Amino acid sequence: MSGLPSLRAVLLMVIAVLTVTAVAGGVALMLDDGTMWTSSETSARVPARERAPRAAAGLDRLAPATRPVKEPVEEQAREFGKGGPGVTSTPPRVLAIAPGEVPRRTRLRLGALKHVQKVAVVDAGAVRMSGAGLNLLAVDPAAFRSWTPQPVADEPGVWSALSRGELVADANATRRLGLMLGAVYQVDGGPRLRLAASAPLGLTGVDGLVGAEVGRSLGFAPGVAVLLHGKPGTISEAAVRRVLGKGAQVVALDAAARSVPRQGQQQPQQQPQQQVNVGRPGSYLELYKASATRCPGLSWTVLAAIGQVESGHGRNNGPSSAGALGPMQFMPATWKHYGVDGDGDGKADIWSPYDAVPAAAGYLCANGAGKGGEKLRKAIWFYNHSWDYVNKVMGIAEAYARAYA
């Protein structure tokens, strides 16, 4: 080693500015660390020795300073590897909930139905968690793995989480309920469950999965949920209902394959597969994206822009001259009303980004940010009563959108 810097390192130091855009009458600089300053605020906020761009981690590598709930450490937990050729997804085409436990002879009758290639029966139940109702299946991770979409089956973190007694939520339920990965939630009358992963399960009416042992501790009904696999659009719902008897609920999970388009009508397009997310947000980028789901219609880039303007993503948490605190610079009185426990550690901490960022999303949403347009601008104005501030945030948000497109 000569001790001289590499060519790549020299280039990174020279080409520090990636994006230049007009913001609030000034010029906004996006540095290679994902940080933005406007020309009007650079000299005021940054000491002279720090005004030059510095190479650092981008938003996707900038870890929040306050760690949330610790990862569970269970030496006996079974760890699952990548799916690979050994795990072939055979997703269910029909899901049914029987009025009682499905006996073996009924399972055999279901397996003998026309076009049915595979049958599984698992436990199921409904719980209330932090005031919200969830329908869950309790499964054996190894046996159930092939019943999920291939990207889910291939993700070892999902199945290791279930084996540790943690919760895997459907991606739609995570978004609808504003759940935060890595947070620990209290089940009404039951245990505390850590939300370890969010995945597109493809099971209509099912909000998530837990391990079979957790299901037993929650008193789930044994053997009432039935999944059937076969060629898409071929398994008869009526036949399944006849076998299971009166009171059974039967849902076709392959509705698109069952619909016959009229003449001249296009076949319905398949929805893009959602991403499988495992573990808590490990970067500010993930945290902003996860928190924005608490406000449908709100772009994560707006949260990121506010986080940059207010504290430089936690680099300057205050208190400000006005008394604002934390990475999103909440006034204590506002925090009392809008503060949330985003990471499930039992307290709403104004200094923790895992609490402050989702709280900011909630505050913006309460003021109409999810409606976009002028409603969004007005919501940002409520955050800081200055139209210059609004213009600055919107300009930085646009720059983030371009940089992370």
C-alpha positions in Angstrom: 0.0 0.0 0.0 1.5 3.4 -1.1 -0.7 5.4 1.3 -2.0 7.5 -1.6 -5.8 7.9 -2.0 -7.4 5.8 -4.7 -8.6 7.4 -7.9 -12.2 6.7 -6.9 -11.7 8.4 -3.5 -10.3 11.5 -5.2 -13.2 11.7 -7.6 -15.7 11.3 -4.8 -14.1 14.2 -3.0 -14.0 16.4 -6.1 -17.5 15.6 -7.3 -19.4 16.3 -4.1 -22.3 18.1 -5.5 -24.8 15.9 -7.3 -27.8 18.1 -7.8 -28.5 21.8 -8.0 -32.0 23.2 -7.9 -33.7 26.5 -7.1 -35.3 26.5 -3.7 -37.0 29.4 -2.0 -35.2 32.0 -4.0 -31.8 30.5 -3.4 -29.8 27.5 -4.7 -30.2 24.1 -3.0 -27.2 21.8 -3.1 -27.6 18.1 -2.8 -24.3 16.6 -1.6 -23.2 13.1 -2.0 -24.4 12.3 1.5 -28.0 13.0 0.5 -27.9 16.2 2.6 -29.2 19.5 1.2 -28.5 23.1 2.1 -29.8 26.2 0.5 -27.4 29.0 -0.4 -29.4 31.3 1.9 -29.0 29.1 4.9 -25.5 27.6 4.4 -23.5 30.3 6.0 -26.0 30.8 8.8 -26.2 27.1 9.9 -22.8 25.7 9.1 -19.5 26.9 10.7 -17.0 28.1 8.1 -14.8 25.1 8.5 -17.7 22.8 7.6 -19.1 24.6 4.6 -17.2 22.5 2.1 -19.0 19.4 1.0 -17.8 16.3 2.8 -18.1 12.7 1.6 -20.5 10.7 3.9 -23.2 8.2 3.8 -26.4 8.9 1.8 -29.9 8.8 3.2 -29.9 5.1 2.6 -26.8 4.7 4.7 -27.5 7.4 7.3 -28.6 5.5 10.4 -30.8 7.2 12.9 -28.9 8.1 16.0 -31.3 6.6 18.6 -31.6 2.9 18.5 -35.1 1.5 18.9 -36.2 -1.7 20.6 -33.3 -4.2 20.7 -33.3 -7.1 18.4 -34.4 -10.3 20.2 -31.5 -12.7 20.9 -32.6 -16.3 21.0 -29.8 -18.7 20.6 -32.2 -21.6 20.1 -34.2 -19.9 17.3 -34.2 -21.8 14.1 -32.6 -19.8 11.2 -33.8 -20.3 7.6 -31.7 -19.9 4.6 -32.4 -18.5 1.1 -35.2 -20.3 -0.8 -33.4 -21.2 -4.0 -34.4 -24.2 -6.0 -35.5 -26.1 -2.9 -38.5 -23.8 -2.3 -41.0 -23.6 -5.2 -43.9 -21.3 -4.6 -47.3 -23.0 -4.9 -49.6 -20.1 -3.8 -53.2 -20.8 -2.8 -55.9 -20.2 -5.3 -58.7 -20.5 -2.8 -58.8 -19.7 0.9 -61.6 -21.0 3.1 -62.5 -20.6 6.8 -64.4 -23.6 8.1 -66.9 -23.3 11.0 -64.9 -25.8 13.0 -61.7 -27.9 12.8 -61.4 -29.7 9.5 -61.0 -33.4 10.1 -58.7 -35.7 8.1 -61.5 -37.2 6.0 -62.7 -33.8 4.9 -59.1 -32.8 3.9 -59.0 -35.9 1.7 -62.3 -35.0 0.1 -60.9 -31.5 -0.6 -57.8 -33.0 -2.1 -59.9 -35.1 -4.4 -61.8 -32.1 -5.9 -61.2 -31.4 -9.6 -58.1 -29.3 -10.3 -57.0 -29.3 -6.7 -53.3 -30.2 -6.5 -52.4 -29.4 -2.9 -54.2 -28.7 0.4 -53.1 -27.2 3.7 -55.0 -26.6 6.9 -53.7 -24.2 9.5 -54.9 -22.4 12.7 -56.5 -19.0 12.5 -57.8 -16.3 14.8 -58.6 -12.6 15.3 -56.8 -10.3 17.7 -56.9 -6.7 18.7 -53.5 -5.0 18.7 -53.2 -1.3 19.8 -56.9 -0.9 19.2 -56.9 -2.4 15.7 -58.4 -5.7 14.7 -56.2 -8.2 12.8 -57.0 -11.6 11.2 -54.0 -13.9 11.6 -53.0 -17.4 10.5 -50.8 -19.4 12.8 -48.4 -21.6 10.7 -45.4 -23.9 10.8 -42.8 -21.8 9.0 -41.1 -24.7 7.2 -44.4 -26.2 6.0 -46.1 -22.9 5.1 -43.2 -21.3 3.2 -44.2 -22.6 -0.2 -47.7 -21.2 0.2 -46.5 -17.7 -0.2 -45.4 -15.7 -3.3 -41.9 -16.6 -4.5 -40.2 -13.4 -3.3 -41.7 -14.1 0.2 -40.7 -17.7 0.1 -37.2 -16.8 -0.8 -36.7 -14.3 2.1 -35.2 -16.1 5.0 -35.9 -13.3 7.4 -39.6 -13.9 7.2 -39.4 -17.5 8.2 -36.7 -17.0 10.9 -38.9 -14.3 12.4 -41.9 -16.7 12.6 -39.7 -19.3 14.3 -38.7 -16.7 16.9 -42.4 -16.0 17.8 -42.6 -12.7 15.9 -45.2 -11.2 13.7 -45.1 -11.0 9.9 -47.7 -8.5 8.6 -49.2 -8.3 5.2 -47.8 -5.3 3.3 -51.3 -3.8 2.9 -52.1 -4.2 6.6 -48.8 -2.6 7.5 -49.6 0.4 5.4 -53.3 0.6 6.4 -52.6 0.5 10.1 -49.4 2.6 10.1 -47.4 -0.2 11.7 -43.6 0.3 12.1 -41.1 -2.5 11.4 -39.2 -3.4 14.5 -41.8 -2.1 16.8 -43.3 -4.2 19.6 -47.1 -4.2 19.9 -49.3 -5.3 22.7 -52.0 -7.8 21.8 -55.2 -7.1 23.9 -55.3 -9.8 26.6 -52.2 -11.5 25.1 -48.4 -11.2 24.6 -46.4 -8.4 23.1 -45.4 -9.1 19.5 -42.6 -7.6 17.6 -43.4 -6.8 14.0 -40.4 -8.3 12.3 -41.3 -8.2 8.6 -43.8 -6.9 6.1 -44.6 -8.9 3.0 -47.2 -9.3 0.2 -48.9 -12.5 1.4 -51.6 -12.6 -1.3 -54.2 -13.8 1.2 -57.4 -11.8 1.0 -58.7 -11.0 4.5 -55.5 -12.1 6.2 -53.5 -9.4 7.9 -50.5 -11.4 9.0 -48.8 -14.6 10.1 -47.5 -15.9 13.5 -45.9 -19.2 14.4 -48.1 -22.1 15.4 -46.9 -21.9 19.0 -47.9 -18.2 19.3 -51.3 -19.0 17.8 -51.9 -21.6 20.5 -51.0 -19.1 23.2 -53.5 -16.7 21.7 -56.2 -19.4 21.7 -56.6 -19.6 17.9 -59.1 -22.0 16.5 -57.1 -25.1 15.4 -57.3 -26.3 11.8 -60.0 -24.0 10.5 -58.2 -22.2 7.7 -57.9 -24.1 4.4 -55.7 -23.3 1.5 -56.0 -25.0 -1.9 -53.5 -24.8 -4.8 -54.1 -25.7 -8.4 -54.0 -24.1 -11.9 -55.2 -20.5 -11.6 -59.0 -20.0 -12.1 -59.9 -23.7 -12.1 -60.8 -24.7 -8.5 -64.6 -24.4 -7.9 -65.5 -22.2 -4.9 -69.0 -23.9 -4.8 -67.4 -27.4 -4.6 -65.2 -26.3 -1.7 -68.2 -24.8 0.1 -70.2 -28.0 -0.3 -67.4 -30.1 1.2 -66.8 -27.8 4.2 -70.5 -27.4 4.9 -72.8 -24.6 6.0 -71.1 -21.6 7.5 -67.9 -21.9 5.6 -66.4 -18.7 4.1 -64.7 -19.3 0.7 -62.6 -16.7 -1.1 -61.1 -16.9 -4.5 -57.5 -15.5 -4.4 -57.1 -15.8 -8.2 -60.1 -13.6 -9.2 -58.2 -12.1 -12.1 -57.7 -15.5 -13.7 -61.4 -16.2 -13.3 -62.7 -13.1 -15.0 -63.4 -13.6 -18.7 -62.9 -10.3 -20.6 -65.7 -9.2 -22.9 -64.9 -8.8 -26.6 -62.5 -5.9 -27.1 -61.8 -5.7 -23.4 -58.2 -6.1 -22.3 -57.2 -8.7 -19.8 -56.7 -7.1 -16.4 -53.1 -6.2 -15.8 -51.3 -8.1 -13.0 -50.4 -5.8 -10.0 -46.7 -5.3 -9.5 -45.3 -7.4 -6.7 -44.7 -5.5 -3.5 -41.4 -5.5 -1.7 -40.6 -7.8 1.2 -39.2 -5.8 4.1 -37.5 -7.4 7.1 -36.3 -5.8 10.3 -36.7 -2.2 11.6 -35.7 0.8 9.5 -32.0 0.8 9.5 -31.6 4.1 7.7 -33.2 7.5 7.5 -34.4 6.7 4.0 -36.2 3.6 5.2 -37.6 5.5 8.2 -39.0 8.3 6.1 -40.6 5.8 3.7 -42.1 3.7 6.5 -43.4 6.8 8.4 -45.0 8.3 5.3 -47.4 5.3 5.1 -49.1 6.7 8.1 -50.5 9.4 5.8 -51.9 8.0 2.5 -51.0 10.4 -0.2 -48.0 11.9 1.6 -44.6 11.5 -0.1 -41.7 10.4 2.0 -39.7 13.1 0.3 -41.6 15.7 2.2 -40.7 14.1 5.5 -37.1 13.9 4.4 -37.0 17.5 3.3 -38.4 18.6 6.7 -36.0 16.4 8.5 -33.1 18.0 6.5 -34.3 21.6 7.1 -35.1 21.1 10.8 -32.1 19.1 12.0 -30.0 17.8 9.1 -31.4 14.3 9.7 -30.7 14.4 13.4 -27.3 16.1 13.3 -28.6 19.2 15.1 -31.5 18.2 17.5 -31.7 21.5 19.4 -33.1 22.8 21.5 -33.7 25.7 19.1 -34.0 29.3 20.1 -37.7 28.9 20.2 -37.5 25.7 22.3 -38.1 23.1 19.6 -36.6 19.7 20.3 -35.5 16.5 18.5 -34.8 15.6 14.9 -38.1 16.9 13.6 -38.0 20.0 15.9 -41.3 19.6 17.8 -42.4 22.2 20.3 -43.1 20.3 23.6 -46.8 21.5 23.6 -47.3 20.1 20.1 -45.6 16.9 21.0 -48.0 16.3 23.9 -50.8 16.1 21.4 -49.1 14.5 18.3 -46.2 12.5 19.8 -46.3 8.7 19.1 -44.4 5.6 20.2 -43.1 4.7 16.8 -40.7 1.9 17.8 -42.9 0.2 20.5 -40.5 0.7 23.4 -43.3 2.0 25.6 -42.7 5.7 25.4 -43.0 8.6 22.9 -39.6 10.2 22.9 -39.3 13.6 21.2 -35.5 13.0 20.8 -35.9 9.6 19.0 -36.2 9.7 15.2 -38.2 6.4 15.4 -40.9 8.4 17.3 -40.4 11.9 15.9 -40.5 11.0 12.2 -43.8 9.1 12.3 -45.2 11.8 14.6 -44.3 14.4 12.0 -46.2 12.3 9.4 -49.2 12.2 11.7 -49.1 16.0 12.3 -48.9 16.8 8.6 -51.7 14.4 7.9 -53.9 16.0 10.5 -53.5 19.2 8.6 -54.4 17.7 5.2 -51.0 16.8 3.8 -52.2 13.6 2.2 -54.6 15.6 -0.1 -51.6 17.1 -2.0 -51.6 20.4 -3.8 -52.4 23.5 -1.8 -53.5 21.3 1.1 -50.0 19.9 1.3 -48.4 23.4 1.2 -50.8 24.6 3.9 -49.9 21.5 6.1 -46.2 22.3 5.7 -47.0 26.0 6.6 -48.6 24.7 9.9 -45.4 22.9 10.6 -43.5 26.2 10.4 -45.4 29.4 9.8 -43.4 30.7 6.8 -44.1 30.5 3.1 -40.4 30.7 2.5 -40.1 27.6 4.6 -42.8 25.9 2.5 -41.1 26.7 -0.7 -37.8 25.5 0.6 -39.3 22.1 1.8 -41.1 21.6 -1.5 -37.9 22.3 -3.5 -35.8 19.9 -1.4 -38.5 17.3 -1.6 -38.4 17.5 -5.4 -34.7 17.2 -5.4 -34.9 14.1 -3.2 -37.5 12.6 -5.6 -35.1 13.1 -8.6 -32.1 11.8 -6.7 -33.8 8.6 -5.4 -36.1 8.0 -8.4 
